[in-house]
Amino acid sequence: MSASAPRRALVVIDVQNEYISGNFKIEYPDPQSSLVQIGKAMDAARAHDIPIAMVQHVLPPDAPIFAKGGFGVALHPVVGARPYDKLITKDLPSTFAGTDFGQWLKEKNIDTVVIVGYMTHNCNDSTIRQAMHEGYAVEFLHDAAGSLPYRNRMGMATAAEIHRVECIVLESSFAAVLSTDEWLASLATGTPAARDNIYLSNQRAVLEPA
């Protein structure tokens, strides 16, 4: 590995029973597929000596989701059965908020955070944006993540729509968005994944409309 190779940490966000078989089910991509990709990413991180932070969202016992002490709050076996280096519990979307995650990254001399887990548009998004704002390079594995649908006074959006648009927005400025297999290939070369920029993303849409 070259001196300029990224100093990565894999951040596994909220891969908990609630999203798979609980009250808050991920719909897109198929969670059975994304769980496989998350497992692959964790195995590859371990093989390449990349530290792994496991993140768990925990809410009060009377909460409708992620209730402390309940089935839904537990780590899903796909991640819970695999080794990790740091467990971070949180009650806000960003992994940085109210935790020692930022200090752990500094202690590990990390410059690149790799995000997998749930949800693409909420806890992943919040962690990715804060990481970028704090000077970290970010890599987001889009097939090792997922969304669910929303309906509120602003309208309805399917899980697929939310995930797709969120990935486009993140790639424009906040993260290099790539598949798990693309990320595995980048580990072999030791090179960072490049993200796009907001101006070029816009100009392609203007000059090359779908």
C-alpha positions as CSV (number, residue, x, y, z in Angstrom):
1,M,0.0,0.0,0.0
2,S,1.4,3.4,-1.0
3,A,2.0,6.2,1.5
4,S,-0.9,8.1,-0.1
5,A,-3.4,5.3,0.3
6,P,-6.6,6.2,2.3
7,R,-6.6,5.6,6.0
8,R,-10.1,4.2,6.1
9,A,-12.6,3.2,8.8
10,L,-15.7,1.2,7.9
11,V,-18.8,2.6,9.6
12,V,-21.7,0.2,9.8
13,I,-24.8,2.2,10.6
14,D,-27.9,0.9,12.4
15,V,-28.0,-2.6,10.9
16,Q,-30.7,-3.6,13.4
17,N,-33.6,-6.0,13.5
18,E,-36.1,-3.1,13.3
19,Y,-35.1,-2.4,9.6
20,I,-35.4,-6.1,8.6
21,S,-38.2,-7.7,10.5
22,G,-39.5,-5.0,12.8
23,N,-41.7,-1.9,12.6
24,F,-39.5,0.1,10.1
25,K,-38.7,-2.2,7.2
26,I,-36.2,-1.2,4.5
27,E,-37.7,-1.7,1.1
28,Y,-35.1,-0.7,-1.5
29,P,-32.6,-2.1,-2.3
30,D,-33.9,-5.5,-1.2
31,P,-32.5,-5.8,2.4
32,Q,-31.6,-9.4,1.9
33,S,-29.3,-8.2,-0.9
34,S,-27.9,-5.2,1.0
35,L,-27.2,-7.4,4.1
36,V,-25.0,-9.6,1.9
37,Q,-23.1,-6.6,0.7
38,I,-22.7,-5.2,4.2
39,G,-21.3,-8.6,5.3
40,K,-18.9,-8.5,2.3
41,A,-17.7,-5.0,3.3
42,M,-17.1,-6.0,6.9
43,D,-15.1,-9.1,5.8
44,A,-13.0,-7.1,3.4
45,A,-12.3,-4.4,6.0
46,R,-11.1,-7.1,8.5
47,A,-8.9,-8.7,5.8
48,H,-7.4,-5.3,5.0
49,D,-6.9,-4.2,8.7
50,I,-9.5,-1.4,8.3
51,P,-11.1,-0.6,11.7
52,I,-14.8,-1.1,11.9
53,A,-17.2,1.1,13.9
54,M,-20.6,-0.5,14.7
55,V,-23.4,2.0,15.2
56,Q,-26.6,1.2,17.0
57,H,-29.6,3.5,17.3
58,V,-31.2,3.3,20.7
59,L,-34.4,5.1,21.8
60,P,-36.4,5.1,25.1
61,P,-38.3,1.8,26.0
62,D,-41.6,3.3,25.1
63,A,-40.5,4.4,21.6
64,P,-42.3,2.8,18.6
65,I,-39.0,1.9,17.0
66,F,-35.5,1.0,18.3
67,A,-36.9,0.8,21.8
68,K,-34.2,0.0,24.4
69,G,-34.4,-3.6,25.5
70,G,-36.6,-4.7,22.6
71,F,-36.1,-7.0,19.7
72,G,-35.9,-4.3,17.1
73,V,-33.0,-2.4,18.7
74,A,-30.7,-5.4,18.6
75,L,-28.0,-5.7,16.0
76,H,-29.0,-7.9,13.1
77,P,-27.1,-11.2,13.2
78,V,-25.3,-10.5,9.9
79,V,-23.3,-7.8,11.6
80,G,-23.6,-8.8,15.2
81,A,-21.9,-12.1,14.6
82,R,-18.9,-10.4,12.8
83,P,-16.1,-8.8,14.7
84,Y,-15.9,-5.0,15.0
85,D,-13.6,-2.6,16.8
86,K,-15.9,0.0,18.3
87,L,-19.6,0.1,19.3
88,I,-21.2,3.5,19.2
89,T,-24.8,4.0,20.5
90,K,-26.7,7.1,19.4
91,D,-30.1,8.6,19.5
92,L,-29.7,11.2,16.8
93,P,-29.2,10.7,13.0
94,S,-25.5,11.6,12.8
95,T,-23.0,9.1,14.2
96,F,-21.0,12.1,15.4
97,A,-23.8,13.7,17.4
98,G,-23.4,13.2,21.1
99,T,-20.9,10.3,20.8
100,D,-17.1,9.9,20.9
101,F,-17.0,8.8,17.2
102,G,-15.1,11.9,16.1
103,Q,-12.5,11.3,18.8
104,W,-12.1,7.6,17.8
105,L,-11.5,8.6,14.2
106,K,-8.7,11.0,15.4
107,E,-7.2,8.4,17.6
108,K,-7.1,6.0,14.7
109,N,-5.6,8.6,12.4
110,I,-8.5,8.1,9.9
111,D,-8.9,10.3,6.9
112,T,-11.6,8.4,5.0
113,V,-14.9,7.0,6.3
114,V,-16.7,4.3,4.5
115,I,-20.5,4.2,5.1
116,V,-22.8,1.2,4.9
117,G,-26.1,0.5,6.6
118,Y,-29.4,2.2,7.1
119,M,-31.1,4.5,6.2
120,T,-29.6,6.0,3.1
121,H,-31.5,9.3,3.4
122,N,-31.4,9.7,7.2
123,C,-28.6,8.4,9.4
124,N,-26.2,7.7,6.5
125,D,-26.9,11.1,5.0
126,S,-26.4,12.9,8.3
127,T,-23.1,11.1,9.1
128,I,-21.8,11.6,5.5
129,R,-22.5,15.3,5.5
130,Q,-21.0,15.9,8.9
131,A,-17.9,13.8,8.0
132,M,-17.4,15.9,4.8
133,H,-17.8,19.1,6.7
134,E,-15.2,18.0,9.2
135,G,-12.7,17.3,6.5
136,Y,-13.0,13.6,6.0
137,A,-13.2,11.9,2.6
138,V,-16.3,9.8,2.4
139,E,-17.1,6.6,0.5
140,F,-20.7,5.4,0.4
141,L,-21.6,1.9,-0.7
142,H,-25.0,2.3,-2.3
143,D,-25.9,-1.4,-2.5
144,A,-24.9,-1.9,1.1
145,A,-27.6,0.6,2.3
146,G,-31.3,1.1,1.8
147,S,-34.4,3.3,2.2
148,L,-38.1,3.0,3.0
149,P,-41.0,5.0,1.7
150,Y,-42.5,8.2,3.1
151,R,-45.8,10.0,2.8
152,N,-46.5,13.3,4.5
153,R,-48.0,16.7,3.7
154,M,-45.4,17.3,1.0
155,G,-46.3,14.1,-0.9
156,M,-45.4,10.5,-1.4
157,A,-42.0,9.0,-2.4
158,T,-41.2,5.3,-2.8
159,A,-38.1,3.8,-1.2
160,A,-36.5,3.4,-4.7
161,E,-37.1,7.1,-5.5
162,I,-35.6,8.2,-2.2
163,H,-32.6,6.0,-2.4
164,R,-31.9,6.9,-6.1
165,V,-32.2,10.7,-5.6
166,E,-30.2,10.6,-2.4
167,C,-27.3,8.8,-4.0
168,I,-27.3,11.3,-6.9
169,V,-27.1,14.2,-4.4
170,L,-24.5,12.6,-2.3
171,E,-22.3,11.8,-5.3
172,S,-22.5,15.4,-6.4
173,S,-20.5,16.8,-3.5
174,F,-20.5,14.8,-0.3
175,A,-19.2,11.3,-1.0
176,A,-17.9,9.0,-3.6
177,V,-20.9,6.7,-4.2
178,L,-19.9,3.2,-5.4
179,S,-21.0,-0.4,-5.3
180,T,-19.5,-2.8,-2.8
181,D,-17.6,-4.6,-5.6
182,E,-16.2,-1.3,-6.9
183,W,-15.0,-0.6,-3.4
184,L,-13.4,-4.0,-3.0
185,A,-11.5,-3.3,-6.2
186,S,-10.3,0.0,-4.9
187,L,-8.9,-1.8,-1.8
188,A,-6.8,-3.9,-4.1
189,T,-5.2,-0.9,-5.7
190,G,-5.0,1.3,-2.5
191,T,-6.5,4.2,-4.3
192,P,-9.2,6.5,-3.1
193,A,-12.6,6.7,-4.9
194,A,-13.2,10.1,-6.4
195,R,-16.5,12.0,-5.9
196,D,-18.0,14.3,-8.4
197,N,-18.7,18.0,-7.9
198,I,-21.8,20.0,-7.7
199,Y,-21.2,22.2,-10.8
200,L,-20.4,19.3,-13.2
201,S,-23.3,17.3,-11.9
202,N,-25.6,20.2,-12.8
203,Q,-24.0,20.9,-16.2
204,R,-24.4,17.3,-17.3
205,A,-28.1,17.5,-16.5
206,V,-28.4,20.7,-18.4
207,L,-26.4,19.7,-21.5
208,E,-27.3,16.0,-21.6
209,P,-30.8,15.7,-20.3
210,A,-32.3,12.3,-20.0
